[in-house]
Amino acid sequence: MPSPPLLVELAKLFYVSTDYLLGLEPHQTVNVSGLDEKDVALIAQLADRLRER
Protein backbone atom coordinates (compact mmCIF):
# COMPACT_ATOMS: atom_id res chain seq x y z
CA MET A 1 0.00 0.00 0.00
CA PRO A 2 1.68 3.24 -1.12
CA SER A 3 1.94 6.16 1.26
CA PRO A 4 -0.13 9.28 0.48
CA PRO A 5 2.90 11.24 -0.84
CA LEU A 6 3.86 8.32 -3.08
CA LEU A 7 0.27 8.06 -4.31
CA VAL A 8 0.37 11.73 -5.32
CA GLU A 9 3.67 11.20 -7.15
CA LEU A 10 2.25 8.19 -9.01
CA ALA A 11 -0.81 10.21 -10.03
CA LYS A 12 1.46 12.93 -11.42
CA LEU A 13 3.61 10.39 -13.24
CA PHE A 14 0.65 8.73 -14.96
CA TYR A 15 -1.41 11.93 -15.41
CA VAL A 16 -4.38 10.55 -13.48
CA SER A 17 -6.11 11.49 -10.25
CA THR A 18 -5.40 9.81 -6.95
CA ASP A 19 -9.06 8.74 -6.92
CA TYR A 20 -8.45 6.93 -10.19
CA LEU A 21 -5.46 5.10 -8.72
CA LEU A 22 -7.57 4.09 -5.73
CA GLY A 23 -10.34 2.78 -7.97
CA LEU A 24 -12.80 5.46 -6.90
CA GLU A 25 -13.03 7.30 -10.22
CA PRO A 26 -14.14 5.28 -13.25
CA HIS A 27 -13.74 8.19 -15.68
CA GLN A 28 -11.00 8.19 -18.24
CA THR A 29 -8.81 11.23 -18.65
CA VAL A 30 -7.08 12.84 -21.60
CA ASN A 31 -3.65 14.33 -21.17
CA VAL A 32 -3.81 17.86 -22.58
CA SER A 33 -0.47 19.07 -21.25
CA GLY A 34 1.40 21.05 -23.86
CA LEU A 35 -1.78 22.21 -25.59
CA ASP A 36 -2.96 25.79 -25.50
CA GLU A 37 -6.35 26.82 -24.11
CA LYS A 38 -7.92 26.98 -27.57
CA ASP A 39 -6.95 23.39 -28.37
CA VAL A 40 -8.19 22.16 -24.98
CA ALA A 41 -11.52 23.92 -25.61
CA LEU A 42 -11.81 22.20 -29.00
CA ILE A 43 -11.18 18.80 -27.45
CA ALA A 44 -13.79 19.47 -24.77
CA GLN A 45 -16.29 20.56 -27.43
CA LEU A 46 -15.65 17.39 -29.43
CA ALA A 47 -16.12 15.23 -26.34
CA ASP A 48 -19.44 16.96 -25.61
CA ARG A 49 -20.66 16.39 -29.17
CA LEU A 50 -19.72 12.71 -29.01
CA ARG A 51 -21.62 12.29 -25.74
CA GLU A 52 -24.75 13.69 -27.41
CA ARG A 53 -24.85 10.78 -29.87
N, C-alpha and C positions, 0 to 999 in steps of 0.2 A: 504494500500500500504506500504510494508516494506521499511525501509530506506536502502540505499546502504550497510552500514556495516552489517545490519541484513541479507540482501540478500546474502552477501558473507558467513556469518556464516551458513545460511540454505544450501547453495551449498556444503559447507564442510561437514555438518551433513549428507546430503543425497548422497554425492559422485557424484554430478552432477555439470555441469557448471551453471554459473549465466544466460547465454543465454538460457539454457534449462528451468530454472525456469521461465524465462520471455516469454517462448513460441517461441523463435527465433531459436532454434536448435532442429530439429526433430530427430536427431540421438540418438540412444540408447548408453549407455556406459556400460562397464564392470569394476567392481571394482577389480583391480589387486593388491591392497595393501596387503603386506605380502608375495607376491611372489617374487622370485628372477628374475633377468634379463633373464635367460634362459627360465624359465616358461612363462614369459610375451611374449618372442619371439615366443614360440611354440603356444600360444593362438593367436597371431597376424597372424602367418602362417596359422593356421586352419581357421581363419576368411577369409583370402584371398582366400583360396581354396574353401570355401563354396560360396563366391561371384562369383567365376568362373563358377559355375553350371548353 
